[in-house]
Amino acid sequence: MWNIPNLLTSFRIVLIPVFLVVFYLPIEHASFLAALIFVIAAITDALDGWVARKLDQFTKFGEFLDPVADKIMVAAALIVVVESFGSLWITVPALVIISRELIVSALREWMAELGKRGNVAVSSMGKLKTIAQMVALTGLLWAGDLTGHLVIVVVSTMALYIAAILTFWSMYVYLLNAWQDLTKE
């Protein structure tokens, strides 16, 4: 159970409270340090899957824990970004992203009960969505230390909207793939 990918995923979970504490520390560059911790967590997300494939170290525990760690880290980052900016322009895409994660997680669980989890497996669009989210959240987290750097905030906000659009689109595709099962009497 405690192979390298699972250790990386567990490390990502440990980083979540560290990320939150650092974000709220009343120190200079706390936003930058929180963004750096978020980037480290994002790297472990990519790395754990790569290592699992390369070393053929797949476990049921890892299959369960990896998406949970990802969703908690992204939700934590979205929540602090929404609080930090206090703007409808950040809150709406954040709500779309969080809502989609809840809907798709429930859909995947339900489809798994039907023995059709493959109909809602992670797609390449999901990987693009994740990249856009990570870029957006890194920039928006760092923005607290970037007074006067409006370009970073604008680019990061645009990346957040791209992530929200890809998030919504991928949810639509998953629902479309499951539609026949969802509408059976």
HELIX and SHEET records of a PDB file:
HELIX    1   1 ILE A    4  TYR A   24  1                                  21    
HELIX    2   2 ALA A   30  LEU A   55  1                                  26    
HELIX    3   3 LYS A   60  PHE A   85  1                                  26    
HELIX    4   4 LEU A   88  GLU A  113  1                                  26    
HELIX    5   5 ARG A  117  VAL A  120  5                                   4    
HELIX    6   6 SER A  124  TRP A  142  1                                  19    
HELIX    7   7 ALA A  143  ASP A  145  5                                   3    
HELIX    8   8 LEU A  150  LEU A  182  1                                  33    
END                                                                             
